[in-house]
Structures are given as C-alpha cells and as structure tokens.
C-alpha cells in the first residue's frame, strides 16, 4: 500500500512539469491529480506527502470540516470495571486485584484490547 502511494505521488509530481516554476505554481496535471485525490483519498497530494512523512492522518478536508489539520492521537482506553454479584445488586470494582477471594464476574465482557487490536489502533496513516 505504501509503495503504491509513493509511486502515485511521484507520478503526479513528475507530471507537473520540468521547469523551475513547476514547484511554485501548480500546472493542470497537478491540479487534476489533486482534484481526483480529494474524493478518492479524502486528502490532496501534498496532504498525502505530509501524512507519509509524519505518520499521522493529515488532510485539508479536515480543516474544511472545522477540525485540526492532523488527527489527534487516541488515548489508551480505560479497562472495563470488574462487576460481581452481591445480595440483589451488582457491585463494580475499579481494582479487582484488591478484592479478597476474587469472586467471579457477572458477565465476561471484553478484557481489554488484544495485541492485534492495539496495533490496529496505533498504526500510522498509510495503514489506515
């Protein structure tokens, strides 16, 4: 995926012209590549370059929506509470290791993120 993206970007930049002014003002091919990239990738060609270099999801489309240029890093989710059955009620504990005899949970919910889920949550933009 990353190789194809780099190839796409280099092809688009090579279409922009050979003169020194090609880097200053966009030509028709570069503008067409940007116009095609925004609906497909939700970012322009320069946004793709910034995203690849920083490893974050950056886009002018996000600015247009009133958000920040680059997506903020997501914090690690808190572990779910440990809930046990009591006399007619359910008690939830934030620290189950402090419980004596550690009673069984009412329901086995997700025990947190698996290593694959954590890797998926923290990977950089080209893998999104």
The first five atom37 places (N, CA, C, CB, O) and aatype in JSON, in Angstrom:
{
  "aatype": [20, 20, 20, 20, 20, 20, 20, 20, 20, 20, 20, 20, 20, 20, 20, 20, 20, 20, 20, 20, 20, 20, 20, 20, 20, 20, 20, 20, 20, 20, 20, 20, 20, 20, 20, 20, 20, 20, 20, 20, 20, 20, 20, 20, 20, 20, 20, 20, 20, 20, 20, 20, 20, 20, 20, 20, 20, 20, 20, 20, 20, 20, 20, 20, 20, 20, 20, 20, 20, 20, 20, 20, 20, 20, 20, 20, 20, 20, 20, 20, 20, 20, 20, 20, 20, 20, 20, 20, 20, 20, 20, 20, 20, 20, 20, 20, 20, 20, 20, 20, 20, 20, 20, 20, 20, 20, 20, 20, 20, 20, 20, 20, 20, 20, 20, 20, 20, 20, 20, 20, 20, 20, 20, 20, 20, 20, 20, 20],
  "atom_mask": [
    [1, 1, 1, 1, 1],
    [1, 1, 1, 1, 1],
    [1, 1, 1, 1, 1],
    [1, 1, 1, 1, 1],
    [1, 1, 1, 1, 1],
    [1, 1, 1, 1, 1],
    [1, 1, 1, 1, 1],
    [1, 1, 1, 1, 1],
    [1, 1, 1, 1, 1],
    [1, 1, 1, 1, 1],
    [1, 1, 1, 1, 1],
    [1, 1, 1, 1, 1],
    [1, 1, 1, 1, 1],
    [1, 1, 1, 1, 1],
    [1, 1, 1, 1, 1],
    [1, 1, 1, 1, 1],
    [1, 1, 1, 1, 1],
    [1, 1, 1, 1, 1],
    [1, 1, 1, 1, 1],
    [1, 1, 1, 1, 1],
    [1, 1, 1, 1, 1],
    [1, 1, 1, 1, 1],
    [1, 1, 1, 1, 1],
    [1, 1, 1, 1, 1],
    [1, 1, 1, 1, 1],
    [1, 1, 1, 1, 1],
    [1, 1, 1, 1, 1],
    [1, 1, 1, 1, 1],
    [1, 1, 1, 1, 1],
    [1, 1, 1, 1, 1],
    [1, 1, 1, 1, 1],
    [1, 1, 1, 1, 1],
    [1, 1, 1, 1, 1],
    [1, 1, 1, 1, 1],
    [1, 1, 1, 1, 1],
    [1, 1, 1, 1, 1],
    [1, 1, 1, 1, 1],
    [1, 1, 1, 1, 1],
    [1, 1, 1, 1, 1],
    [1, 1, 1, 1, 1],
    [1, 1, 1, 1, 1],
    [1, 1, 1, 1, 1],
    [1, 1, 1, 1, 1],
    [1, 1, 1, 1, 1],
    [1, 1, 1, 1, 1],
    [1, 1, 1, 1, 1],
    [1, 1, 1, 1, 1],
    [1, 1, 1, 1, 1],
    [1, 1, 1, 1, 1],
    [1, 1, 1, 1, 1],
    [1, 1, 1, 1, 1],
    [1, 1, 1, 1, 1],
    [1, 1, 1, 1, 1],
    [1, 1, 1, 1, 1],
    [1, 1, 1, 1, 1],
    [1, 1, 1, 1, 1],
    [1, 1, 1, 1, 1],
    [1, 1, 1, 1, 1],
    [1, 1, 1, 1, 1],
    [1, 1, 1, 1, 1],
    [1, 1, 1, 1, 1],
    [1, 1, 1, 1, 1],
    [1, 1, 1, 1, 1],
    [1, 1, 1, 1, 1],
    [1, 1, 1, 1, 1],
    [1, 1, 1, 1, 1],
    [1, 1, 1, 1, 1],
    [1, 1, 1, 1, 1],
    [1, 1, 1, 1, 1],
    [1, 1, 1, 1, 1],
    [1, 1, 1, 1, 1],
    [1, 1, 1, 1, 1],
    [1, 1, 1, 1, 1],
    [1, 1, 1, 1, 1],
    [1, 1, 1, 1, 1],
    [1, 1, 1, 1, 1],
    [1, 1, 1, 1, 1],
    [1, 1, 1, 1, 1],
    [1, 1, 1, 1, 1],
    [1, 1, 1, 1, 1],
    [1, 1, 1, 1, 1],
    [1, 1, 1, 1, 1],
    [1, 1, 1, 1, 1],
    [1, 1, 1, 1, 1],
    [1, 1, 1, 1, 1],
    [1, 1, 1, 1, 1],
    [1, 1, 1, 1, 1],
    [1, 1, 1, 1, 1],
    [1, 1, 1, 1, 1],
    [1, 1, 1, 1, 1],
    [1, 1, 1, 1, 1],
    [1, 1, 1, 1, 1],
    [1, 1, 1, 1, 1],
    [1, 1, 1, 1, 1],
    [1, 1, 1, 1, 1],
    [1, 1, 1, 1, 1],
    [1, 1, 1, 1, 1],
    [1, 1, 1, 1, 1],
    [1, 1, 1, 1, 1],
    [1, 1, 1, 1, 1],
    [1, 1, 1, 1, 1],
    [1, 1, 1, 1, 1],
    [1, 1, 1, 1, 1],
    [1, 1, 1, 1, 1],
    [1, 1, 1, 1, 1],
    [1, 1, 1, 1, 1],
    [1, 1, 1, 1, 1],
    [1, 1, 1, 1, 1],
    [1, 1, 1, 1, 1],
    [1, 1, 1, 1, 1],
    [1, 1, 1, 1, 1],
    [1, 1, 1, 1, 1],
    [1, 1, 1, 1, 1],
    [1, 1, 1, 1, 1],
    [1, 1, 1, 1, 1],
    [1, 1, 1, 1, 1],
    [1, 1, 1, 1, 1],
    [1, 1, 1, 1, 1],
    [1, 1, 1, 1, 1],
    [1, 1, 1, 1, 1],
    [1, 1, 1, 1, 1],
    [1, 1, 1, 1, 1],
    [1, 1, 1, 1, 1],
    [1, 1, 1, 1, 1],
    [1, 1, 1, 1, 1],
    [1, 1, 1, 1, 1],
    [1, 1, 1, 1, 1],
    [1, 1, 1, 1, 1]
  ],
  "atom_positions": [
    [[0.83, -1.19, 0.0], [0.0, 0.0, 0.0], [0.86, 1.25, 0.0], [-0.94, 0.0, 1.2], [0.62, 2.18, -0.77]],
    [[1.9, 1.28, 0.88], [2.75, 2.46, 0.98], [3.57, 2.63, -0.31], [3.69, 2.35, 2.2], [3.79, 3.76, -0.75]],
    [[4.02, 1.52, -0.91], [4.77, 1.62, -2.16], [3.9, 2.22, -3.27], [5.3, 0.25, -2.58], [4.35, 3.07, -4.04]],
    [[2.66, 1.75, -3.35], [1.75, 2.27, -4.37], [1.47, 3.74, -4.17], [0.45, 1.49, -4.37], [1.35, 4.49, -5.14]],
    [[1.36, 4.17, -2.91], [1.12, 5.57, -2.62], [2.32, 6.42, -3.02], [0.81, 5.76, -1.14], [2.15, 7.49, -3.6]],
    [[3.52, 5.96, -2.7], [4.72, 6.7, -3.08], [4.84, 6.75, -4.59], [5.98, 6.05, -2.46], [5.22, 7.78, -5.15]],
    [[4.52, 5.66, -5.27], [4.55, 5.63, -6.73], [3.54, 6.61, -7.32], [4.29, 4.22, -7.24], [3.86, 7.33, -8.26]],
    [[2.34, 6.64, -6.76], [1.31, 7.56, -7.22], [1.75, 9.01, -7.04], [0.0, 7.31, -6.48], [1.56, 9.84, -7.94]],
    [[2.33, 9.32, -5.9], [2.78, 10.69, -5.63], [3.91, 11.07, -6.56], [3.23, 10.83, -4.17], [3.91, 12.18, -7.1]],
    [[4.88, 10.17, -6.77], [6.0, 10.51, -7.66], [5.52, 10.67, -9.11], [7.08, 9.43, -7.58], [6.05, 11.5, -9.84]],
    [[4.52, 9.86, -9.52], [3.99, 10.02, -10.88], [3.28, 11.36, -11.02], [3.03, 8.87, -11.23], [3.43, 12.04, -12.03]],
    [[2.52, 11.74, -10.01], [1.8, 13.01, -10.07], [2.78, 14.18, -10.09], [0.84, 13.15, -8.87], [2.56, 15.16, -10.8]],
    [[3.85, 14.09, -9.3], [4.83, 15.18, -9.29], [5.6, 15.25, -10.6], [5.79, 15.02, -8.13], [5.98, 16.33, -11.04]],
    [[5.83, 14.09, -11.22], [6.56, 14.12, -12.49], [5.7, 14.7, -13.61], [7.03, 12.72, -12.86], [6.24, 15.21, -14.59]],
    [[4.38, 14.63, -13.49], [3.51, 15.21, -14.49], [3.4, 16.73, -14.38], [2.14, 14.6, -14.38], [2.88, 17.38, -15.28]],
    [[3.89, 17.29, -13.28], [3.68, 18.71, -13.05], [4.59, 19.6, -13.88], [3.87, 19.01, -11.6], [4.38, 20.81, -13.91]],
    [[5.57, 19.05, -14.55], [6.41, 19.86, -15.44], [7.87, 19.74, -15.09], [5.99, 21.3, -15.38], [8.25, 19.15, -14.08]],
    [[8.72, 20.34, -15.98], [10.16, 20.23, -15.8], [10.79, 21.55, -15.37], [10.8, 19.74, -17.08], [11.9, 21.54, -14.83]],
    [[10.15, 22.66, -15.59], [10.76, 23.96, -15.3], [10.78, 24.25, -13.82], [10.02, 25.04, -16.01], [10.17, 23.56, -13.01]],
    [[11.52, 25.33, -13.48], [11.63, 25.72, -12.08], [10.29, 26.22, -11.55], [12.7, 26.81, -11.91], [10.03, 26.11, -10.35]],
    [[9.45, 26.75, -12.41], [8.15, 27.27, -11.97], [7.16, 26.18, -11.64], [7.58, 28.15, -13.02], [6.09, 26.46, -11.09]],
    [[7.48, 24.91, -11.98], [6.55, 23.82, -11.71], [6.35, 23.6, -10.22], [7.03, 22.54, -12.37], [5.29, 23.15, -9.8]],
    [[7.36, 23.91, -9.42], [7.24, 23.74, -7.98], [6.56, 24.94, -7.33], [8.62, 23.52, -7.35], [6.1, 24.84, -6.2]],
    [[6.49, 26.05, -8.03], [5.91, 27.26, -7.46], [4.42, 27.33, -7.75], [6.61, 28.49, -8.0], [3.64, 27.59, -6.84]],
    [[4.03, 27.1, -8.98], [2.62, 27.16, -9.33], [2.17, 25.8, -9.88], [2.35, 28.28, -10.36], [2.87, 25.21, -10.71]],
    [[1.04, 25.31, -9.45], [0.58, 24.01, -9.95], [0.14, 24.1, -11.41], [-0.57, 23.49, -9.08], [-0.5, 25.06, -11.83]],
    [[0.5, 23.09, -12.15], [0.08, 23.02, -13.55], [-1.24, 22.27, -13.61], [1.16, 22.32, -14.43], [-1.78, 21.83, -12.59]],
    [[-1.75, 22.12, -14.8], [-3.04, 21.46, -14.98], [-3.02, 20.02, -14.51], [-3.44, 21.5, -16.42], [-4.0, 19.56, -13.91]],
    [[-1.93, 19.28, -14.77], [-1.87, 17.87, -14.37], [-1.83, 17.74, -12.85], [-0.64, 17.18, -14.99], [-2.48, 16.86, -12.28]],
    [[-1.08, 18.63, -12.19], [-1.0, 18.58, -10.73], [-2.36, 18.95, -10.11], [0.11, 19.52, -10.22], [-2.8, 18.33, -9.14]],
    [[-3.0, 19.96, -10.68], [-4.33, 20.36, -10.18], [-5.34, 19.24, -10.42], [-4.8, 21.66, -10.87], [-6.21, 19.0, -9.58]],
    [[-5.23, 18.55, -11.56], [-6.14, 17.43, -11.84], [-5.89, 16.27, -10.87], [-5.97, 16.95, -13.29], [-6.83, 15.62, -10.42]],
    [[-4.62, 16.02, -10.56], [-4.3, 14.96, -9.6], [-4.87, 15.3, -8.22], [-2.77, 14.74, -9.51], [-5.39, 14.43, -7.53]],
    [[-4.76, 16.57, -7.82], [-5.35, 16.99, -6.55], [-6.87, 16.85, -6.58], [-4.96, 18.44, -6.23], [-7.46, 16.37, -5.61]],
    [[-7.48, 17.25, -7.66], [-8.94, 17.17, -7.78], [-9.41, 15.71, -7.74], [-9.41, 17.84, -9.07], [-10.49, 15.43, -7.22]],
    [[-8.63, 14.8, -8.29], [-9.0, 13.39, -8.27], [-8.69, 12.75, -6.92], [-8.28, 12.64, -9.38], [-9.38, 11.82, -6.5]],
    [[-7.65, 13.23, -6.24], [-7.23, 12.62, -4.97], [-8.18, 12.95, -3.83], [-5.82, 13.06, -4.61], [-8.38, 12.13, -2.94]],
    [[-8.76, 14.14, -3.83], [-9.59, 14.54, -2.69], [-10.83, 13.66, -2.54], [-10.02, 15.99, -2.85], [-11.09, 13.21, -1.42]],
    [[-11.62, 13.38, -3.58], [-12.77, 12.49, -3.36], [-12.37, 11.04, -3.1], [-13.7, 12.56, -4.55], [-13.09, 10.31, -2.42]],
    [[-11.24, 10.6, -3.65], [-10.84, 9.2, -3.51], [-10.16, 8.95, -2.17], [-9.92, 8.79, -4.65], [-10.53, 8.02, -1.45]],
    [[-9.16, 9.76, -1.83], [-8.35, 9.54, -0.63], [-8.73, 10.44, 0.53], [-6.9, 9.73, -0.95], [-8.17, 10.3, 1.62]],
    [[-9.65, 11.38, 0.34], [-10.03, 12.37, 1.35], [-8.86, 13.25, 1.75], [-10.6, 11.67, 2.59], [-8.81, 13.74, 2.88]],
    [[-7.91, 13.45, 0.84], [-6.77, 14.33, 1.07], [-6.13, 14.66, -0.27], [-5.73, 13.69, 2.03], [-6.25, 13.89, -1.22]],
    [[-5.46, 15.81, -0.34], [-4.79, 16.2, -1.58], [-3.42, 15.55, -1.65], [-4.68, 17.74, -1.68], [-2.99, 14.9, -0.69]],
    [[-2.73, 15.72, -2.77], [-1.41, 15.12, -2.94], [-0.42, 15.66, -1.91], [-0.88, 15.38, -4.37], [0.31, 14.87, -1.31]],
    [[-0.36, 16.99, -1.67], [0.54, 17.46, -0.59], [0.16, 16.89, 0.79], [0.53, 18.99, -0.53], [1.03, 16.63, 1.61]],
    [[-1.14, 16.71, 1.03], [-1.56, 16.11, 2.29], [-1.04, 14.68, 2.41], [-3.09, 16.12, 2.42], [-0.65, 14.26, 3.5]],
    [[-1.03, 13.95, 1.31], [-0.51, 12.59, 1.34], [0.98, 12.59, 1.69], [-0.74, 11.89, -0.01], [1.44, 11.75, 2.45]],
    [[1.72, 13.55, 1.13], [3.15, 13.65, 1.44], [3.35, 13.95, 2.93], [3.81, 14.75, 0.58], [4.18, 13.31, 3.58]],
    [[2.61, 14.91, 3.45], [2.73, 15.25, 4.88], [2.33, 14.05, 5.73], [1.84, 16.48, 5.23], [3.0, 13.77, 6.73]],
    [[1.28, 13.34, 5.36], [0.84, 12.18, 6.13], [1.87, 11.06, 6.13], [-0.48, 11.66, 5.58], [2.1, 10.42, 7.15]],
    [[2.5, 10.82, 4.97], [3.52, 9.78, 4.89], [4.74, 10.18, 5.71], [3.91, 9.52, 3.43], [5.31, 9.34, 6.4]],
    [[5.15, 11.44, 5.63], [6.34, 11.88, 6.35], [6.13, 11.91, 7.86], [6.76, 13.26, 5.87], [7.05, 11.58, 8.61]],
    [[4.95, 12.28, 8.32], [4.7, 12.37, 9.76], [4.13, 11.09, 10.34], [3.76, 13.51, 10.05], [4.24, 10.87, 11.55]],
    [[3.53, 10.23, 9.52], [2.91, 9.01, 10.01], [1.56, 9.25, 10.65], [3.82, 8.34, 10.98], [1.02, 8.37, 11.32]],
    [[1.0, 10.44, 10.46], [-0.31, 10.78, 11.03], [-1.29, 11.03, 9.9], [-0.2, 12.03, 11.95], [-0.89, 11.18, 8.75]],
    [[-2.56, 11.07, 10.23], [-3.62, 11.31, 9.25], [-3.84, 12.82, 9.14], [-4.95, 10.57, 9.65], [-4.52, 13.41, 9.99]],
    [[-3.28, 13.44, 8.1], [-3.38, 14.89, 7.91], [-4.12, 15.18, 6.61], [-1.96, 15.55, 7.89], [-3.91, 14.5, 5.61]],
    [[-5.01, 16.19, 6.64], [-5.8, 16.48, 5.45], [-6.39, 17.88, 5.53], [-6.91, 15.45, 5.27], [-6.81, 18.34, 6.59]],
    [[-6.42, 18.56, 4.36], [-7.09, 19.85, 4.27], [-8.6, 19.68, 4.37], [-6.71, 20.57, 2.96], [-9.31, 20.62, 4.74]],
    [[-9.09, 18.51, 4.04], [-10.52, 18.23, 4.17], [-10.94, 18.33, 5.64], [-10.87, 16.82, 3.6], [-12.04, 18.8, 5.94]],
    [[-10.06, 17.89, 6.54], [-10.35, 18.02, 7.97], [-10.44, 19.49, 8.36], [-9.27, 17.32, 8.81], [-11.29, 19.86, 9.17]],
    [[-9.57, 20.34, 7.8], [-9.64, 21.78, 8.07], [-10.95, 22.36, 7.58], [-8.46, 22.51, 7.41], [-11.55, 23.2, 8.24]],
    [[-11.4, 21.91, 6.41], [-12.66, 22.39, 5.85], [-13.84, 22.02, 6.75], [-12.86, 21.82, 4.44], [-14.84, 22.74, 6.79]],
    [[-13.73, 20.91, 7.46], [-14.79, 20.47, 8.38], [-14.69, 21.15, 9.74], [-14.73, 18.96, 8.55], [-15.52, 20.89, 10.62]],
    [[-13.69, 22.02, 9.93], [-13.52, 22.72, 11.2], [-12.73, 21.92, 12.22], [-14.86, 23.05, 11.77], [-12.77, 22.24, 13.41]],
    [[-12.01, 20.9, 11.78], [-11.2, 20.08, 12.68], [-9.74, 20.48, 12.54], [-11.39, 18.56, 12.38], [-9.41, 21.35, 11.74]],
    [[-8.86, 19.85, 13.31], [-7.43, 20.13, 13.2], [-6.89, 19.52, 11.91], [-6.66, 19.58, 14.43], [-7.5, 18.62, 11.34]],
    [[-5.72, 20.01, 11.46], [-5.14, 19.53, 10.21], [-4.78, 18.04, 10.31], [-3.88, 20.36, 9.85], [-5.08, 17.28, 9.39]],
    [[-4.16, 17.64, 11.41], [-3.81, 16.23, 11.61], [-4.7, 15.65, 12.71], [-2.31, 16.07, 11.98], [-5.01, 16.33, 13.69]],
    [[-5.11, 14.41, 12.54], [-5.95, 13.74, 13.53], [-5.15, 13.55, 14.83], [-6.45, 12.37, 12.98], [-3.98, 13.17, 14.79]],
    [[-5.79, 13.81, 15.95], [-5.13, 13.67, 17.26], [-4.91, 12.2, 17.58], [-5.97, 14.34, 18.37], [-5.66, 11.33, 17.13]],
    [[-3.88, 11.94, 18.35], [-3.59, 10.58, 18.78], [-4.66, 10.15, 19.79], [-2.17, 10.47, 19.4], [-5.01, 10.91, 20.69]],
    [[-5.17, 8.94, 19.64], [-6.2, 8.44, 20.54], [-5.57, 7.93, 21.83], [-7.02, 7.32, 19.85], [-4.56, 7.22, 21.79]],
    [[-6.15, 8.29, 22.98], [-5.61, 7.77, 24.24], [-5.94, 6.28, 24.4], [-6.17, 8.57, 25.45], [-6.87, 5.76, 23.77]],
    [[-5.19, 5.62, 25.24], [-5.44, 4.2, 25.52], [-6.76, 4.09, 26.28], [-4.24, 3.54, 26.33], [-6.94, 4.81, 27.27]],
    [[-7.67, 3.22, 25.86], [-8.96, 3.11, 26.56], [-8.78, 2.55, 27.97], [-9.92, 2.21, 25.77], [-7.89, 1.75, 28.24]],
    [[-9.66, 3.0, 28.86], [-9.62, 2.52, 30.24], [-10.13, 1.08, 30.29], [-10.46, 3.43, 31.17], [-11.0, 0.7, 29.5]],
    [[-9.6, 0.28, 31.22], [-10.1, -1.1, 31.32], [-11.54, -1.09, 31.84], [-9.2, -1.94, 32.26], [-11.91, -0.2, 32.6]],
    [[-12.34, -2.06, 31.44], [-13.72, -2.11, 31.9], [-13.77, -2.45, 33.39], [-14.53, -3.16, 31.08], [-12.85, -3.07, 33.91]],
    [[-14.84, -2.03, 34.09], [-14.93, -2.35, 35.52], [-15.16, -3.84, 35.75], [-16.07, -1.55, 36.18], [-15.66, -4.56, 34.88]],
    [[-14.77, -4.28, 36.92], [-14.94, -5.68, 37.32], [-16.21, -5.75, 38.17], [-13.68, -6.24, 38.11], [-16.21, -5.24, 39.29]],
    [[-17.27, -6.36, 37.67], [-18.57, -6.37, 38.35], [-18.86, -7.76, 38.92], [-19.7, -5.95, 37.38], [-18.68, -8.78, 38.25]],
    [[-19.31, -7.77, 40.17], [-19.63, -9.02, 40.85], [-21.06, -8.96, 41.36], [-18.65, -9.29, 42.0], [-21.64, -7.88, 41.51]],
    [[-21.63, -10.13, 41.64], [-22.99, -10.2, 42.17], [-22.94, -10.11, 43.69], [-23.7, -11.52, 41.71], [-22.11, -10.76, 44.33]],
    [[-23.83, -9.32, 44.24], [-23.95, -9.18, 45.68], [-25.38, -9.58, 46.06], [-23.62, -7.7, 46.16], [-26.06, -10.21, 45.25]],
    [[-25.84, -9.24, 47.23], [-27.2, -9.6, 47.64], [-28.22, -8.74, 46.89], [-27.37, -9.43, 49.17], [-28.58, -7.66, 47.37]],
    [[-28.68, -9.19, 45.76], [-29.71, -8.5, 45.0], [-29.22, -7.35, 44.13], [-30.72, -7.98, 45.92], [-30.02, -6.76, 43.4]],
    [[-27.95, -7.02, 44.17], [-27.42, -5.93, 43.35], [-26.12, -6.38, 42.7], [-27.19, -4.65, 44.2], [-25.57, -7.44, 43.01]],
    [[-25.64, -5.55, 41.8], [-24.35, -5.8, 41.17], [-23.4, -4.71, 41.63], [-24.47, -5.82, 39.6], [-23.72, -3.53, 41.54]],
    [[-22.23, -5.1, 42.13], [-21.2, -4.17, 42.56], [-20.08, -4.18, 41.52], [-20.65, -4.54, 43.99], [-19.66, -5.24, 41.06]],
    [[-19.59, -2.99, 41.17], [-18.5, -2.9, 40.21], [-17.27, -2.34, 40.91], [-18.89, -2.01, 38.99], [-17.37, -1.42, 41.73]],
    [[-16.11, -2.9, 40.59], [-14.86, -2.55, 41.25], [-13.87, -2.05, 40.21], [-14.28, -3.77, 42.02], [-13.74, -2.63, 39.12]],
    [[-13.18, -0.97, 40.55], [-12.16, -0.43, 39.64], [-10.86, -1.23, 39.75], [-11.89, 1.05, 39.95], [-10.14, -1.35, 38.76]],
    [[-10.55, -1.76, 40.93], [-9.32, -2.52, 41.14], [-9.67, -3.92, 41.65], [-8.38, -1.79, 42.15], [-9.75, -4.11, 42.86]],
    [[-9.89, -4.89, 40.76], [-10.29, -6.23, 41.21], [-9.19, -6.97, 41.95], [-10.73, -7.06, 40.02], [-9.47, -7.93, 42.67]],
    [[-7.92, -6.55, 41.8], [-6.84, -7.24, 42.5], [-6.91, -7.01, 44.01], [-5.49, -6.78, 41.96], [-6.36, -7.81, 44.77]],
    [[-7.57, -5.94, 44.45], [-7.68, -5.65, 45.88], [-8.82, -6.44, 46.54], [-7.91, -4.16, 46.08], [-8.95, -6.39, 47.76]],
    [[-9.62, -7.16, 45.77], [-10.74, -7.92, 46.33], [-10.24, -9.2, 47.0], [-11.77, -8.26, 45.23], [-9.37, -9.89, 46.46]],
    [[-10.79, -9.52, 48.17], [-10.42, -10.81, 48.77], [-11.14, -11.95, 48.04], [-10.78, -10.82, 50.29], [-12.32, -11.82, 47.7]],
    [[-10.47, -13.03, 47.81], [-11.01, -14.24, 47.18], [-11.48, -14.02, 45.74], [-12.15, -14.77, 48.01], [-11.97, -14.97, 45.13]],
    [[-11.37, -12.89, 45.21], [-11.72, -12.52, 43.82], [-12.93, -13.29, 43.3], [-10.54, -12.77, 42.9], [-12.77, -14.3, 42.62]],
    [[-14.15, -12.83, 43.62], [-15.35, -13.53, 43.15], [-15.47, -13.45, 41.62], [-16.61, -12.92, 43.8], [-14.88, -12.57, 41.0]],
    [[-16.24, -14.37, 41.02], [-16.4, -14.35, 39.56], [-17.22, -13.15, 39.11], [-17.07, -15.66, 39.07], [-18.05, -12.62, 39.85]],
    [[-16.98, -12.74, 37.88], [-17.71, -11.61, 37.31], [-19.14, -12.01, 36.97], [-17.01, -11.09, 36.07], [-19.46, -13.18, 36.8]],
    [[-20.01, -10.99, 36.88], [-21.4, -11.21, 36.48], [-21.44, -11.65, 35.03], [-22.25, -9.94, 36.7], [-22.13, -12.61, 34.68]],
    [[-20.71, -10.95, 34.19], [-20.65, -11.29, 32.77], [-19.23, -11.09, 32.3], [-21.65, -10.42, 31.94], [-18.55, -10.14, 32.7]],
    [[-18.79, -11.98, 31.46], [-17.45, -11.83, 30.91], [-17.51, -10.91, 29.71], [-16.85, -13.21, 30.52], [-17.93, -11.3, 28.62]],
    [[-17.1, -9.68, 29.91], [-17.04, -8.71, 28.83], [-15.65, -8.71, 28.23], [-17.43, -7.31, 29.32], [-14.83, -9.57, 28.55]],
    [[-15.39, -7.76, 27.37], [-14.05, -7.69, 26.79], [-13.03, -7.38, 27.88], [-13.99, -6.61, 25.68], [-13.25, -6.5, 28.71]],
    [[-11.94, -8.09, 27.87], [-10.91, -7.93, 28.9], [-9.89, -6.88, 28.49], [-10.22, -9.26, 29.16], [-8.79, -6.87, 29.05]],
    [[-10.19, -6.02, 27.57], [-9.24, -5.04, 27.07], [-8.94, -5.33, 25.61], [-7.94, -5.05, 27.91], [-9.55, -6.2, 25.0]],
    [[-8.0, -4.61, 25.09], [-7.65, -4.77, 23.68], [-6.65, -5.91, 23.51], [-7.07, -3.47, 23.11], [-5.73, -6.06, 24.31]],
    [[-6.83, -6.7, 22.48], [-5.86, -7.73, 22.14], [-4.65, -7.03, 21.51], [-6.47, -8.8, 21.17], [-4.78, -5.88, 21.09]],
    [[-3.5, -7.69, 21.43], [-2.35, -7.05, 20.78], [-2.63, -6.64, 19.34], [-1.16, -7.99, 20.82], [-2.12, -5.61, 18.88]],
    [[-3.41, -7.42, 18.61], [-3.74, -7.06, 17.23], [-4.62, -5.82, 17.19], [-4.46, -8.24, 16.52], [-4.44, -4.96, 16.32]],
    [[-5.58, -5.7, 18.13], [-6.43, -4.52, 18.17], [-5.63, -3.27, 18.55], [-7.58, -4.72, 19.16], [-5.85, -2.2, 17.99]],
    [[-4.7, -3.41, 19.5], [-3.86, -2.28, 19.9], [-2.96, -1.84, 18.75], [-3.01, -2.64, 21.12], [-2.77, -0.64, 18.54]],
    [[-2.41, -2.79, 17.98], [-1.59, -2.45, 16.82], [-2.44, -1.74, 15.77], [-0.94, -3.71, 16.23], [-1.96, -0.8, 15.13]],
    [[-3.67, -2.19, 15.57], [-4.57, -1.55, 14.62], [-4.93, -0.13, 15.08], [-5.84, -2.39, 14.44], [-5.05, 0.77, 14.25]],
    [[-5.1, 0.08, 16.39], [-5.47, 1.38, 16.93], [-4.33, 2.38, 16.81], [-5.9, 1.24, 18.38], [-4.59, 3.57, 16.62]],
    [[-3.08, 1.94, 16.92], [-1.95, 2.86, 16.97], [-1.16, 2.95, 15.68], [-1.05, 2.46, 18.07], [-0.16, 3.68, 15.64]],
    [[-1.56, 2.25, 14.64], [-0.76, 2.31, 13.41], [-0.89, 3.66, 12.73], [-1.18, 1.2, 12.45], [-1.85, 4.39, 12.96]],
    [[0.09, 3.99, 11.89], [0.15, 5.29, 11.22], [-0.78, 5.39, 10.04], [1.54, 5.58, 10.77], [-1.51, 4.45, 9.72]],
    [[-0.76, 6.54, 9.4], [-1.71, 6.82, 8.34], [-1.64, 5.88, 7.14], [-1.53, 8.2, 7.87], [-2.69, 5.43, 6.7]],
    [[-0.47, 5.55, 6.58], [-0.52, 4.73, 5.36], [-1.25, 3.41, 5.56], [0.88, 4.45, 4.88], [-1.75, 2.84, 4.59]],
    [[-1.32, 2.9, 6.78], [-2.02, 1.65, 7.02], [-3.5, 1.81, 7.29], [-1.39, 0.95, 8.15], [-4.2, 0.81, 7.44]],
    [[-3.99, 3.04, 7.37], [-5.41, 3.23, 7.68], [-6.3, 2.84, 6.54], [-5.68, 4.65, 8.05], [-7.52, 2.95, 6.65]]
  ]
}
